[in-house]
Amino acid sequence: MTAAGHRTAAISLAVKRVLVLESRLPIAPEQLSDSEPLSGDLLRINSLGFIGMLIRLEDELEVTLPDDLFIGHTFHTVADLIDVVARGTGAGP
């Protein structure tokens, strides 16, 4: 795996860890599918939750993410969130 691939995998795991914590789920982050809806039967992420997640993700990834990272983006799935965080860290397209 390339360095970029390792970074993307680390971002994916960090996002999933934060989502599991935010939703207070008794599952391992690795069990969370990329296609899982952010607001569905399993996850219940709201707009206020995104602010707390931004701070947790910065701590997890040891980066400073742009304050407006989530503004103007629509998130439906775990993968949507992973993509935006990856771009915010410079690891995404």
HTML snippet that shows the backbone in 3Dmol.js (N, CA, C, O; Angstrom):
<script src="https://3Dmol.org/build/3Dmol-min.js"></script>
<div id="view" style="width:600px;height:400px;position:relative"></div>
<script>
const pdb = `
ATOM      1  N   MET A   1       0.845  -1.176   0.000  1.00  0.00           N
ATOM      2  CA  MET A   1       0.000   0.000   0.000  1.00  0.00           C
ATOM      3  C   MET A   1       0.893   1.242   0.000  1.00  0.00           C
ATOM      4  O   MET A   1       1.924   1.273   0.673  1.00  0.00           O
ATOM      5  N   THR A   2       0.494   2.257  -0.753  1.00  0.00           N
ATOM      6  CA  THR A   2       1.261   3.489  -0.846  1.00  0.00           C
ATOM      7  C   THR A   2       1.085   4.321   0.421  1.00  0.00           C
ATOM      8  O   THR A   2       0.217   4.033   1.245  1.00  0.00           O
ATOM      9  N   ALA A   3       1.904   5.342   0.569  1.00  0.00           N
ATOM     10  CA  ALA A   3       1.792   6.240   1.723  1.00  0.00           C
ATOM     11  C   ALA A   3       0.425   6.926   1.729  1.00  0.00           C
ATOM     12  O   ALA A   3      -0.188   7.092   2.784  1.00  0.00           O
ATOM     13  N   ALA A   4      -0.046   7.325   0.541  1.00  0.00           N
ATOM     14  CA  ALA A   4      -1.370   7.958   0.454  1.00  0.00           C
ATOM     15  C   ALA A   4      -2.463   6.975   0.847  1.00  0.00           C
ATOM     16  O   ALA A   4      -3.442   7.350   1.493  1.00  0.00           O
ATOM     17  N   GLY A   5      -2.295   5.722   0.457  1.00  0.00           N
ATOM     18  CA  GLY A   5      -3.271   4.693   0.823  1.00  0.00           C
ATOM     19  C   GLY A   5      -3.308   4.452   2.317  1.00  0.00           C
ATOM     20  O   GLY A   5      -4.378   4.255   2.894  1.00  0.00           O
ATOM     21  N   HIS A   6      -2.127   4.465   2.954  1.00  0.00           N
ATOM     22  CA  HIS A   6      -2.058   4.317   4.411  1.00  0.00           C
ATOM     23  C   HIS A   6      -2.736   5.497   5.100  1.00  0.00           C
ATOM     24  O   HIS A   6      -3.451   5.322   6.086  1.00  0.00           O
ATOM     25  N   ARG A   7      -2.506   6.697   4.575  1.00  0.00           N
ATOM     26  CA  ARG A   7      -3.109   7.901   5.165  1.00  0.00           C
ATOM     27  C   ARG A   7      -4.624   7.860   5.024  1.00  0.00           C
ATOM     28  O   ARG A   7      -5.340   8.206   5.964  1.00  0.00           O
ATOM     29  N   THR A   8      -5.118   7.447   3.872  1.00  0.00           N
ATOM     30  CA  THR A   8      -6.557   7.355   3.661  1.00  0.00           C
ATOM     31  C   THR A   8      -7.169   6.299   4.581  1.00  0.00           C
ATOM     32  O   THR A   8      -8.253   6.508   5.125  1.00  0.00           O
ATOM     33  N   ALA A   9      -6.493   5.180   4.756  1.00  0.00           N
ATOM     34  CA  ALA A   9      -6.983   4.134   5.661  1.00  0.00           C
ATOM     35  C   ALA A   9      -7.012   4.643   7.096  1.00  0.00           C
ATOM     36  O   ALA A   9      -7.945   4.338   7.839  1.00  0.00           O
ATOM     37  N   ALA A  10      -6.000   5.416   7.498  1.00  0.00           N
ATOM     38  CA  ALA A  10      -5.965   5.982   8.847  1.00  0.00           C
ATOM     39  C   ALA A  10      -7.100   6.983   9.043  1.00  0.00           C
ATOM     40  O   ALA A  10      -7.716   7.027  10.108  1.00  0.00           O
ATOM     41  N   ILE A  11      -7.374   7.783   8.018  1.00  0.00           N
ATOM     42  CA  ILE A  11      -8.476   8.747   8.088  1.00  0.00           C
ATOM     43  C   ILE A  11      -9.803   8.016   8.186  1.00  0.00           C
ATOM     44  O   ILE A  11     -10.656   8.390   8.990  1.00  0.00           O
ATOM     45  N   SER A  12      -9.987   6.986   7.384  1.00  0.00           N
ATOM     46  CA  SER A  12     -11.219   6.200   7.413  1.00  0.00           C
ATOM     47  C   SER A  12     -11.460   5.616   8.802  1.00  0.00           C
ATOM     48  O   SER A  12     -12.569   5.704   9.329  1.00  0.00           O
ATOM     49  N   LEU A  13     -10.434   5.025   9.391  1.00  0.00           N
ATOM     50  CA  LEU A  13     -10.576   4.435  10.720  1.00  0.00           C
ATOM     51  C   LEU A  13     -10.856   5.501  11.775  1.00  0.00           C
ATOM     52  O   LEU A  13     -11.674   5.287  12.670  1.00  0.00           O
ATOM     53  N   ALA A  14     -10.187   6.643  11.678  1.00  0.00           N
ATOM     54  CA  ALA A  14     -10.416   7.732  12.633  1.00  0.00           C
ATOM     55  C   ALA A  14     -11.849   8.243  12.544  1.00  0.00           C
ATOM     56  O   ALA A  14     -12.496   8.457  13.569  1.00  0.00           O
ATOM     57  N   VAL A  15     -12.346   8.440  11.327  1.00  0.00           N
ATOM     58  CA  VAL A  15     -13.726   8.903  11.137  1.00  0.00           C
ATOM     59  C   VAL A  15     -14.698   7.886  11.731  1.00  0.00           C
ATOM     60  O   VAL A  15     -15.644   8.260  12.424  1.00  0.00           O
ATOM     61  N   LYS A  16     -14.468   6.622  11.465  1.00  0.00           N
ATOM     62  CA  LYS A  16     -15.359   5.583  11.985  1.00  0.00           C
ATOM     63  C   LYS A  16     -15.310   5.512  13.509  1.00  0.00           C
ATOM     64  O   LYS A  16     -16.338   5.303  14.154  1.00  0.00           O
ATOM     65  N   ARG A  17     -14.120   5.685  14.089  1.00  0.00           N
ATOM     66  CA  ARG A  17     -14.004   5.699  15.557  1.00  0.00           C
ATOM     67  C   ARG A  17     -14.827   6.838  16.141  1.00  0.00           C
ATOM     68  O   ARG A  17     -15.550   6.650  17.119  1.00  0.00           O
ATOM     69  N   VAL A  18     -14.718   8.017  15.541  1.00  0.00           N
ATOM     70  CA  VAL A  18     -15.441   9.180  16.031  1.00  0.00           C
ATOM     71  C   VAL A  18     -16.953   8.995  15.855  1.00  0.00           C
ATOM     72  O   VAL A  18     -17.730   9.368  16.734  1.00  0.00           O
ATOM     73  N   LEU A  19     -17.364   8.428  14.734  1.00  0.00           N
ATOM     74  CA  LEU A  19     -18.789   8.177  14.509  1.00  0.00           C
ATOM     75  C   LEU A  19     -19.353   7.189  15.533  1.00  0.00           C
ATOM     76  O   LEU A  19     -20.458   7.382  16.041  1.00  0.00           O
ATOM     77  N   VAL A  20     -18.603   6.143  15.832  1.00  0.00           N
ATOM     78  CA  VAL A  20     -19.033   5.150  16.819  1.00  0.00           C
ATOM     79  C   VAL A  20     -19.157   5.808  18.197  1.00  0.00           C
ATOM     80  O   VAL A  20     -20.119   5.559  18.923  1.00  0.00           O
ATOM     81  N   LEU A  21     -18.176   6.648  18.552  1.00  0.00           N
ATOM     82  CA  LEU A  21     -18.230   7.361  19.827  1.00  0.00           C
ATOM     83  C   LEU A  21     -19.409   8.314  19.877  1.00  0.00           C
ATOM     84  O   LEU A  21     -20.154   8.342  20.857  1.00  0.00           O
ATOM     85  N   GLU A  22     -19.577   9.093  18.823  1.00  0.00           N
ATOM     86  CA  GLU A  22     -20.653  10.092  18.768  1.00  0.00           C
ATOM     87  C   GLU A  22     -22.036   9.436  18.864  1.00  0.00           C
ATOM     88  O   GLU A  22     -22.952   9.985  19.475  1.00  0.00           O
ATOM     89  N   SER A  23     -22.170   8.268  18.259  1.00  0.00           N
ATOM     90  CA  SER A  23     -23.454   7.561  18.257  1.00  0.00           C
ATOM     91  C   SER A  23     -23.600   6.615  19.451  1.00  0.00           C
ATOM     92  O   SER A  23     -24.642   5.986  19.637  1.00  0.00           O
ATOM     93  N   ARG A  24     -22.542   6.526  20.251  1.00  0.00           N
ATOM     94  CA  ARG A  24     -22.537   5.654  21.445  1.00  0.00           C
ATOM     95  C   ARG A  24     -22.897   4.214  21.088  1.00  0.00           C
ATOM     96  O   ARG A  24     -23.764   3.594  21.702  1.00  0.00           O
ATOM     97  N   LEU A  25     -22.203   3.709  20.078  1.00  0.00           N
ATOM     98  CA  LEU A  25     -22.471   2.354  19.600  1.00  0.00           C
ATOM     99  C   LEU A  25     -21.536   1.348  20.264  1.00  0.00           C
ATOM    100  O   LEU A  25     -20.364   1.645  20.496  1.00  0.00           O
ATOM    101  N   PRO A  26     -22.052   0.166  20.567  1.00  0.00           N
ATOM    102  CA  PRO A  26     -21.211  -0.875  21.162  1.00  0.00           C
ATOM    103  C   PRO A  26     -20.580  -1.786  20.102  1.00  0.00           C
ATOM    104  O   PRO A  26     -20.597  -3.010  20.231  1.00  0.00           O
ATOM    105  N   ILE A  27     -20.021  -1.166  19.048  1.00  0.00           N
ATOM    106  CA  ILE A  27     -19.397  -1.953  17.979  1.00  0.00           C
ATOM    107  C   ILE A  27     -17.987  -1.435  17.733  1.00  0.00           C
ATOM    108  O   ILE A  27     -17.645  -0.314  18.111  1.00  0.00           O
ATOM    109  N   ALA A  28     -17.188  -2.260  17.103  1.00  0.00           N
ATOM    110  CA  ALA A  28     -15.846  -1.835  16.702  1.00  0.00           C
ATOM    111  C   ALA A  28     -15.970  -0.938  15.470  1.00  0.00           C
ATOM    112  O   ALA A  28     -16.802  -1.201  14.602  1.00  0.00           O
ATOM    113  N   PRO A  29     -15.159   0.114  15.381  1.00  0.00           N
ATOM    114  CA  PRO A  29     -15.225   1.002  14.214  1.00  0.00           C
ATOM    115  C   PRO A  29     -15.095   0.269  12.887  1.00  0.00           C
ATOM    116  O   PRO A  29     -15.705   0.667  11.894  1.00  0.00           O
ATOM    117  N   GLU A  30     -14.306  -0.794  12.863  1.00  0.00           N
ATOM    118  CA  GLU A  30     -14.096  -1.552  11.631  1.00  0.00           C
ATOM    119  C   GLU A  30     -15.384  -2.201  11.127  1.00  0.00           C
ATOM    120  O   GLU A  30     -15.479  -2.560   9.953  1.00  0.00           O
ATOM    121  N   GLN A  31     -16.369  -2.352  12.004  1.00  0.00           N
ATOM    122  CA  GLN A  31     -17.637  -2.965  11.612  1.00  0.00           C
ATOM    123  C   GLN A  31     -18.560  -1.985  10.888  1.00  0.00           C
ATOM    124  O   GLN A  31     -19.571  -2.390  10.315  1.00  0.00           O
ATOM    125  N   LEU A  32     -18.220  -0.726  10.914  1.00  0.00           N
ATOM    126  CA  LEU A  32     -19.047   0.305  10.300  1.00  0.00           C
ATOM    127  C   LEU A  32     -18.761   0.360   8.807  1.00  0.00           C
ATOM    128  O   LEU A  32     -17.622   0.580   8.395  1.00  0.00           O
ATOM    129  N   SER A  33     -19.778   0.163   8.009  1.00  0.00           N
ATOM    130  CA  SER A  33     -19.640   0.160   6.553  1.00  0.00           C
ATOM    131  C   SER A  33     -19.500   1.580   6.013  1.00  0.00           C
ATOM    132  O   SER A  33     -20.093   2.513   6.554  1.00  0.00           O
ATOM    133  N   ASP A  34     -18.722   1.743   4.955  1.00  0.00           N
ATOM    134  CA  ASP A  34     -18.600   3.046   4.304  1.00  0.00           C
ATOM    135  C   ASP A  34     -19.946   3.519   3.752  1.00  0.00           C
ATOM    136  O   ASP A  34     -20.175   4.722   3.627  1.00  0.00           O
ATOM    137  N   SER A  35     -20.825   2.593   3.426  1.00  0.00           N
ATOM    138  CA  SER A  35     -22.119   2.960   2.849  1.00  0.00           C
ATOM    139  C   SER A  35     -23.211   3.185   3.902  1.00  0.00           C
ATOM    140  O   SER A  35     -24.365   3.441   3.556  1.00  0.00           O
ATOM    141  N   GLU A  36     -22.846   3.089   5.187  1.00  0.00           N
ATOM    142  CA  GLU A  36     -23.824   3.291   6.265  1.00  0.00           C
ATOM    143  C   GLU A  36     -24.324   4.733   6.262  1.00  0.00           C
ATOM    144  O   GLU A  36     -23.515   5.661   6.255  1.00  0.00           O
ATOM    145  N   PRO A  37     -25.650   4.938   6.266  1.00  0.00           N
ATOM    146  CA  PRO A  37     -26.187   6.309   6.333  1.00  0.00           C
ATOM    147  C   PRO A  37     -25.816   6.972   7.663  1.00  0.00           C
ATOM    148  O   PRO A  37     -25.809   6.323   8.709  1.00  0.00           O
ATOM    149  N   LEU A  38     -25.509   8.264   7.609  1.00  0.00           N
ATOM    150  CA  LEU A  38     -25.155   8.992   8.823  1.00  0.00           C
ATOM    151  C   LEU A  38     -26.372   9.255   9.709  1.00  0.00           C
ATOM    152  O   LEU A  38     -26.246   9.445  10.918  1.00  0.00           O
ATOM    153  N   SER A  39     -27.516   9.262   9.106  1.00  0.00           N
ATOM    154  CA  SER A  39     -28.744   9.454   9.867  1.00  0.00           C
ATOM    155  C   SER A  39     -29.710   8.352   9.465  1.00  0.00           C
ATOM    156  O   SER A  39     -30.529   8.512   8.560  1.00  0.00           O
ATOM    157  N   GLY A  40     -29.591   7.235  10.159  1.00  0.00           N
ATOM    158  CA  GLY A  40     -30.415   6.079   9.827  1.00  0.00           C
ATOM    159  C   GLY A  40     -30.701   5.265  11.064  1.00  0.00           C
ATOM    160  O   GLY A  40     -30.792   5.798  12.169  1.00  0.00           O
ATOM    161  N   ASP A  41     -30.841   3.977  10.871  1.00  0.00           N
ATOM    162  CA  ASP A  41     -31.156   3.098  11.990  1.00  0.00           C
ATOM    163  C   ASP A  41     -29.980   2.932  12.951  1.00  0.00           C
ATOM    164  O   ASP A  41     -30.185   2.772  14.154  1.00  0.00           O
ATOM    165  N   LEU A  42     -28.754   2.969  12.435  1.00  0.00           N
ATOM    166  CA  LEU A  42     -27.577   2.733  13.272  1.00  0.00           C
ATOM    167  C   LEU A  42     -26.960   4.040  13.770  1.00  0.00           C
ATOM    168  O   LEU A  42     -26.802   4.230  14.976  1.00  0.00           O
ATOM    169  N   LEU A  43     -26.617   4.927  12.862  1.00  0.00           N
ATOM    170  CA  LEU A  43     -25.995   6.202  13.220  1.00  0.00           C
ATOM    171  C   LEU A  43     -27.048   7.296  13.318  1.00  0.00           C
ATOM    172  O   LEU A  43     -28.029   7.313  12.575  1.00  0.00           O
ATOM    173  N   ARG A  44     -26.819   8.201  14.249  1.00  0.00           N
ATOM    174  CA  ARG A  44     -27.738   9.328  14.426  1.00  0.00           C
ATOM    175  C   ARG A  44     -26.913  10.607  14.582  1.00  0.00           C
ATOM    176  O   ARG A  44     -26.842  11.188  15.665  1.00  0.00           O
ATOM    177  N   ILE A  45     -26.299  11.028  13.493  1.00  0.00           N
ATOM    178  CA  ILE A  45     -25.432  12.194  13.519  1.00  0.00           C
ATOM    179  C   ILE A  45     -26.229  13.427  13.110  1.00  0.00           C
ATOM    180  O   ILE A  45     -26.867  13.444  12.058  1.00  0.00           O
ATOM    181  N   ASN A  46     -26.186  14.468  13.958  1.00  0.00           N
ATOM    182  CA  ASN A  46     -26.872  15.716  13.622  1.00  0.00           C
ATOM    183  C   ASN A  46     -25.843  16.830  13.433  1.00  0.00           C
ATOM    184  O   ASN A  46     -24.643  16.606  13.590  1.00  0.00           O
ATOM    185  N   SER A  47     -26.314  18.014  13.099  1.00  0.00           N
ATOM    186  CA  SER A  47     -25.394  19.111  12.792  1.00  0.00           C
ATOM    187  C   SER A  47     -24.541  19.497  13.993  1.00  0.00           C
ATOM    188  O   SER A  47     -23.374  19.850  13.820  1.00  0.00           O
ATOM    189  N   LEU A  48     -25.083  19.442  15.196  1.00  0.00           N
ATOM    190  CA  LEU A  48     -24.285  19.753  16.377  1.00  0.00           C
ATOM    191  C   LEU A  48     -23.205  18.702  16.595  1.00  0.00           C
ATOM    192  O   LEU A  48     -22.116  19.019  17.074  1.00  0.00           O
ATOM    193  N   GLY A  49     -23.498  17.473  16.252  1.00  0.00           N
ATOM    194  CA  GLY A  49     -22.525  16.405  16.382  1.00  0.00           C
ATOM    195  C   GLY A  49     -21.306  16.615  15.505  1.00  0.00           C
ATOM    196  O   GLY A  49     -20.206  16.186  15.854  1.00  0.00           O
ATOM    197  N   PHE A  50     -21.494  17.277  14.360  1.00  0.00           N
ATOM    198  CA  PHE A  50     -20.373  17.512  13.449  1.00  0.00           C
ATOM    199  C   PHE A  50     -19.310  18.404  14.084  1.00  0.00           C
ATOM    200  O   PHE A  50     -18.119  18.217  13.833  1.00  0.00           O
ATOM    201  N   ILE A  51     -19.720  19.363  14.896  1.00  0.00           N
ATOM    202  CA  ILE A  51     -18.748  20.263  15.525  1.00  0.00           C
ATOM    203  C   ILE A  51     -17.848  19.481  16.479  1.00  0.00           C
ATOM    204  O   ILE A  51     -16.626  19.628  16.451  1.00  0.00           O
ATOM    205  N   GLY A  52     -18.449  18.662  17.310  1.00  0.00           N
ATOM    206  CA  GLY A  52     -17.670  17.839  18.223  1.00  0.00           C
ATOM    207  C   GLY A  52     -16.787  16.855  17.481  1.00  0.00           C
ATOM    208  O   GLY A  52     -15.658  16.589  17.893  1.00  0.00           O
ATOM    209  N   MET A  53     -17.302  16.316  16.390  1.00  0.00           N
ATOM    210  CA  MET A  53     -16.515  15.366  15.598  1.00  0.00           C
ATOM    211  C   MET A  53     -15.300  16.040  14.973  1.00  0.00           C
ATOM    212  O   MET A  53     -14.235  15.429  14.884  1.00  0.00           O
ATOM    213  N   LEU A  54     -15.444  17.281  14.542  1.00  0.00           N
ATOM    214  CA  LEU A  54     -14.324  18.004  13.949  1.00  0.00           C
ATOM    215  C   LEU A  54     -13.169  18.096  14.949  1.00  0.00           C
ATOM    216  O   LEU A  54     -12.014  17.866  14.591  1.00  0.00           O
ATOM    217  N   ILE A  55     -13.476  18.424  16.177  1.00  0.00           N
ATOM    218  CA  ILE A  55     -12.452  18.542  17.216  1.00  0.00           C
ATOM    219  C   ILE A  55     -11.831  17.175  17.505  1.00  0.00           C
ATOM    220  O   ILE A  55     -10.610  17.065  17.618  1.00  0.00           O
ATOM    221  N   ARG A  56     -12.653  16.140  17.624  1.00  0.00           N
ATOM    222  CA  ARG A  56     -12.129  14.795  17.874  1.00  0.00           C
ATOM    223  C   ARG A  56     -11.248  14.307  16.728  1.00  0.00           C
ATOM    224  O   ARG A  56     -10.213  13.679  16.953  1.00  0.00           O
ATOM    225  N   LEU A  57     -11.666  14.601  15.501  1.00  0.00           N
ATOM    226  CA  LEU A  57     -10.878  14.167  14.344  1.00  0.00           C
ATOM    227  C   LEU A  57      -9.523  14.867  14.303  1.00  0.00           C
ATOM    228  O   LEU A  57      -8.516  14.254  13.949  1.00  0.00           O
ATOM    229  N   GLU A  58      -9.497  16.139  14.662  1.00  0.00           N
ATOM    230  CA  GLU A  58      -8.217  16.836  14.713  1.00  0.00           C
ATOM    231  C   GLU A  58      -7.290  16.168  15.722  1.00  0.00           C
ATOM    232  O   GLU A  58      -6.101  15.988  15.458  1.00  0.00           O
ATOM    233  N   ASP A  59      -7.832  15.804  16.867  1.00  0.00           N
ATOM    234  CA  ASP A  59      -7.025  15.121  17.880  1.00  0.00           C
ATOM    235  C   ASP A  59      -6.566  13.751  17.388  1.00  0.00           C
ATOM    236  O   ASP A  59      -5.397  13.391  17.530  1.00  0.00           O
ATOM    237  N   GLU A  60      -7.497  12.991  16.807  1.00  0.00           N
ATOM    238  CA  GLU A  60      -7.184  11.639  16.309  1.00  0.00           C
ATOM    239  C   GLU A  60      -6.104  11.665  15.246  1.00  0.00           C
ATOM    240  O   GLU A  60      -5.188  10.843  15.257  1.00  0.00           O
ATOM    241  N   LEU A  61      -6.217  12.618  14.324  1.00  0.00           N
ATOM    242  CA  LEU A  61      -5.340  12.660  13.155  1.00  0.00           C
ATOM    243  C   LEU A  61      -4.134  13.582  13.345  1.00  0.00           C
ATOM    244  O   LEU A  61      -3.249  13.646  12.492  1.00  0.00           O
ATOM    245  N   GLU A  62      -4.112  14.296  14.479  1.00  0.00           N
ATOM    246  CA  GLU A  62      -3.033  15.238  14.773  1.00  0.00           C
ATOM    247  C   GLU A  62      -2.852  16.251  13.646  1.00  0.00           C
ATOM    248  O   GLU A  62      -1.742  16.486  13.168  1.00  0.00           O
ATOM    249  N   VAL A  63      -3.978  16.845  13.234  1.00  0.00           N
ATOM    250  CA  VAL A  63      -3.981  17.871  12.192  1.00  0.00           C
ATOM    251  C   VAL A  63      -4.917  19.001  12.629  1.00  0.00           C
ATOM    252  O   VAL A  63      -5.687  18.859  13.579  1.00  0.00           O
ATOM    253  N   THR A  64      -4.833  20.105  11.926  1.00  0.00           N
ATOM    254  CA  THR A  64      -5.793  21.183  12.103  1.00  0.00           C
ATOM    255  C   THR A  64      -6.631  21.220  10.841  1.00  0.00           C
ATOM    256  O   THR A  64      -6.125  21.479   9.749  1.00  0.00           O
ATOM    257  N   LEU A  65      -7.903  20.960  11.001  1.00  0.00           N
ATOM    258  CA  LEU A  65      -8.825  20.955   9.864  1.00  0.00           C
ATOM    259  C   LEU A  65      -9.425  22.350   9.712  1.00  0.00           C
ATOM    260  O   LEU A  65      -9.598  23.058  10.705  1.00  0.00           O
ATOM    261  N   PRO A  66      -9.744  22.753   8.487  1.00  0.00           N
ATOM    262  CA  PRO A  66     -10.361  24.067   8.276  1.00  0.00           C
ATOM    263  C   PRO A  66     -11.673  24.176   9.053  1.00  0.00           C
ATOM    264  O   PRO A  66     -12.455  23.227   9.098  1.00  0.00           O
ATOM    265  N   ASP A  67     -11.908  25.342   9.663  1.00  0.00           N
ATOM    266  CA  ASP A  67     -13.125  25.547  10.441  1.00  0.00           C
ATOM    267  C   ASP A  67     -14.395  25.362   9.616  1.00  0.00           C
ATOM    268  O   ASP A  67     -15.437  24.968  10.142  1.00  0.00           O
ATOM    269  N   ASP A  68     -14.299  25.647   8.331  1.00  0.00           N
ATOM    270  CA  ASP A  68     -15.475  25.547   7.461  1.00  0.00           C
ATOM    271  C   ASP A  68     -15.532  24.228   6.686  1.00  0.00           C
ATOM    272  O   ASP A  68     -16.194  24.134   5.651  1.00  0.00           O
ATOM    273  N   LEU A  69     -14.834  23.215   7.197  1.00  0.00           N
ATOM    274  CA  LEU A  69     -14.727  21.942   6.483  1.00  0.00           C
ATOM    275  C   LEU A  69     -16.085  21.348   6.124  1.00  0.00           C
ATOM    276  O   LEU A  69     -16.256  20.817   5.027  1.00  0.00           O
ATOM    277  N   PHE A  70     -17.042  21.430   7.029  1.00  0.00           N
ATOM    278  CA  PHE A  70     -18.339  20.788   6.804  1.00  0.00           C
ATOM    279  C   PHE A  70     -19.359  21.709   6.145  1.00  0.00           C
ATOM    280  O   PHE A  70     -20.432  21.256   5.747  1.00  0.00           O
ATOM    281  N   ILE A  71     -19.038  23.002   6.025  1.00  0.00           N
ATOM    282  CA  ILE A  71     -19.985  23.964   5.459  1.00  0.00           C
ATOM    283  C   ILE A  71     -20.123  23.738   3.957  1.00  0.00           C
ATOM    284  O   ILE A  71     -19.132  23.598   3.241  1.00  0.00           O
ATOM    285  N   GLY A  72     -21.351  23.708   3.504  1.00  0.00           N
ATOM    286  CA  GLY A  72     -21.624  23.560   2.085  1.00  0.00           C
ATOM    287  C   GLY A  72     -21.555  22.136   1.573  1.00  0.00           C
ATOM    288  O   GLY A  72     -21.702  21.900   0.374  1.00  0.00           O
ATOM    289  N   HIS A  73     -21.334  21.180   2.468  1.00  0.00           N
ATOM    290  CA  HIS A  73     -21.276  19.779   2.071  1.00  0.00           C
ATOM    291  C   HIS A  73     -22.507  19.051   2.594  1.00  0.00           C
ATOM    292  O   HIS A  73     -22.993  19.324   3.692  1.00  0.00           O
ATOM    293  N   THR A  74     -22.988  18.141   1.803  1.00  0.00           N
ATOM    294  CA  THR A  74     -24.084  17.287   2.223  1.00  0.00           C
ATOM    295  C   THR A  74     -23.521  15.899   2.444  1.00  0.00           C
ATOM    296  O   THR A  74     -22.855  15.333   1.577  1.00  0.00           O
ATOM    297  N   PHE A  75     -23.797  15.368   3.605  1.00  0.00           N
ATOM    298  CA  PHE A  75     -23.283  14.058   3.968  1.00  0.00           C
ATOM    299  C   PHE A  75     -24.433  13.085   4.105  1.00  0.00           C
ATOM    300  O   PHE A  75     -25.371  13.318   4.866  1.00  0.00           O
ATOM    301  N   HIS A  76     -24.356  12.002   3.371  1.00  0.00           N
ATOM    302  CA  HIS A  76     -25.378  10.971   3.476  1.00  0.00           C
ATOM    303  C   HIS A  76     -24.817   9.695   4.079  1.00  0.00           C
ATOM    304  O   HIS A  76     -25.510   8.986   4.807  1.00  0.00           O
ATOM    305  N   THR A  77     -23.561   9.409   3.772  1.00  0.00           N
ATOM    306  CA  THR A  77     -22.958   8.146   4.215  1.00  0.00           C
ATOM    307  C   THR A  77     -21.620   8.386   4.911  1.00  0.00           C
ATOM    308  O   THR A  77     -21.072   9.488   4.883  1.00  0.00           O
ATOM    309  N   VAL A  78     -21.120   7.345   5.522  1.00  0.00           N
ATOM    310  CA  VAL A  78     -19.805   7.383   6.159  1.00  0.00           C
ATOM    311  C   VAL A  78     -18.749   7.761   5.123  1.00  0.00           C
ATOM    312  O   VAL A  78     -17.853   8.551   5.419  1.00  0.00           O
ATOM    313  N   ALA A  79     -18.841   7.214   3.923  1.00  0.00           N
ATOM    314  CA  ALA A  79     -17.868   7.505   2.864  1.00  0.00           C
ATOM    315  C   ALA A  79     -17.852   8.989   2.503  1.00  0.00           C
ATOM    316  O   ALA A  79     -16.787   9.543   2.230  1.00  0.00           O
ATOM    317  N   ASP A  80     -19.017   9.641   2.497  1.00  0.00           N
ATOM    318  CA  ASP A  80     -19.073  11.082   2.209  1.00  0.00           C
ATOM    319  C   ASP A  80     -18.224  11.853   3.214  1.00  0.00           C
ATOM    320  O   ASP A  80     -17.465  12.749   2.844  1.00  0.00           O
ATOM    321  N   LEU A  81     -18.361  11.498   4.476  1.00  0.00           N
ATOM    322  CA  LEU A  81     -17.611  12.175   5.528  1.00  0.00           C
ATOM    323  C   LEU A  81     -16.114  11.885   5.423  1.00  0.00           C
ATOM    324  O   LEU A  81     -15.291  12.785   5.589  1.00  0.00           O
ATOM    325  N   ILE A  82     -15.769  10.646   5.150  1.00  0.00           N
ATOM    326  CA  ILE A  82     -14.356  10.270   4.985  1.00  0.00           C
ATOM    327  C   ILE A  82     -13.726  11.085   3.858  1.00  0.00           C
ATOM    328  O   ILE A  82     -12.614  11.591   4.008  1.00  0.00           O
ATOM    329  N   ASP A  83     -14.427  11.215   2.733  1.00  0.00           N
ATOM    330  CA  ASP A  83     -13.892  11.954   1.581  1.00  0.00           C
ATOM    331  C   ASP A  83     -13.601  13.412   1.924  1.00  0.00           C
ATOM    332  O   ASP A  83     -12.553  13.938   1.550  1.00  0.00           O
ATOM    333  N   VAL A  84     -14.518  14.065   2.631  1.00  0.00           N
ATOM    334  CA  VAL A  84     -14.331  15.475   2.967  1.00  0.00           C
ATOM    335  C   VAL A  84     -13.186  15.646   3.966  1.00  0.00           C
ATOM    336  O   VAL A  84     -12.380  16.567   3.833  1.00  0.00           O
ATOM    337  N   VAL A  85     -13.112  14.772   4.957  1.00  0.00           N
ATOM    338  CA  VAL A  85     -12.014  14.855   5.930  1.00  0.00           C
ATOM    339  C   VAL A  85     -10.680  14.600   5.235  1.00  0.00           C
ATOM    340  O   VAL A  85      -9.692  15.268   5.540  1.00  0.00           O
ATOM    341  N   ALA A  86     -10.635  13.650   4.309  1.00  0.00           N
ATOM    342  CA  ALA A  86      -9.400  13.370   3.569  1.00  0.00           C
ATOM    343  C   ALA A  86      -8.968  14.621   2.782  1.00  0.00           C
ATOM    344  O   ALA A  86      -7.786  14.968   2.769  1.00  0.00           O
ATOM    345  N   ARG A  87      -9.912  15.284   2.138  1.00  0.00           N
ATOM    346  CA  ARG A  87      -9.581  16.520   1.414  1.00  0.00           C
ATOM    347  C   ARG A  87      -9.102  17.598   2.381  1.00  0.00           C
ATOM    348  O   ARG A  87      -8.174  18.346   2.072  1.00  0.00           O
ATOM    349  N   GLY A  88      -9.736  17.679   3.557  1.00  0.00           N
ATOM    350  CA  GLY A  88      -9.354  18.667   4.559  1.00  0.00           C
ATOM    351  C   GLY A  88      -7.955  18.462   5.119  1.00  0.00           C
ATOM    352  O   GLY A  88      -7.323  19.411   5.582  1.00  0.00           O
ATOM    353  N   THR A  89      -7.475  17.231   5.078  1.00  0.00           N
ATOM    354  CA  THR A  89      -6.126  16.942   5.554  1.00  0.00           C
ATOM    355  C   THR A  89      -5.107  16.958   4.424  1.00  0.00           C
ATOM    356  O   THR A  89      -3.907  16.812   4.657  1.00  0.00           O
ATOM    357  N   GLY A  90      -5.592  17.135   3.198  1.00  0.00           N
ATOM    358  CA  GLY A  90      -4.692  17.128   2.048  1.00  0.00           C
ATOM    359  C   GLY A  90      -4.427  15.737   1.510  1.00  0.00           C
ATOM    360  O   GLY A  90      -3.595  15.562   0.620  1.00  0.00           O
ATOM    361  N   ALA A  91      -5.135  14.735   2.048  1.00  0.00           N
ATOM    362  CA  ALA A  91      -4.918  13.356   1.592  1.00  0.00           C
ATOM    363  C   ALA A  91      -5.890  12.945   0.494  1.00  0.00           C
ATOM    364  O   ALA A  91      -5.714  11.896  -0.126  1.00  0.00           O
ATOM    365  N   GLY A  92      -6.902  13.750   0.250  1.00  0.00           N
ATOM    366  CA  GLY A  92      -7.907  13.371  -0.751  1.00  0.00           C
ATOM    367  C   GLY A  92      -7.671  14.065  -2.064  1.00  0.00           C
ATOM    368  O   GLY A  92      -6.768  14.888  -2.212  1.00  0.00           O
ATOM    369  N   PRO A  93      -8.534  13.701  -3.040  1.00  0.00           N
ATOM    370  CA  PRO A  93      -8.397  14.288  -4.386  1.00  0.00           C
ATOM    371  C   PRO A  93      -8.729  15.760  -4.427  1.00  0.00           C
ATOM    372  O   PRO A  93      -8.658  16.380  -5.488  1.00  0.00           O
TER     373      PRO A  93
END
`;
const viewer = $3Dmol.createViewer("view");
viewer.addModel(pdb, "pdb");
viewer.setStyle({}, {cartoon: {color: "spectrum"}});
viewer.zoomTo();
viewer.render();
</script>
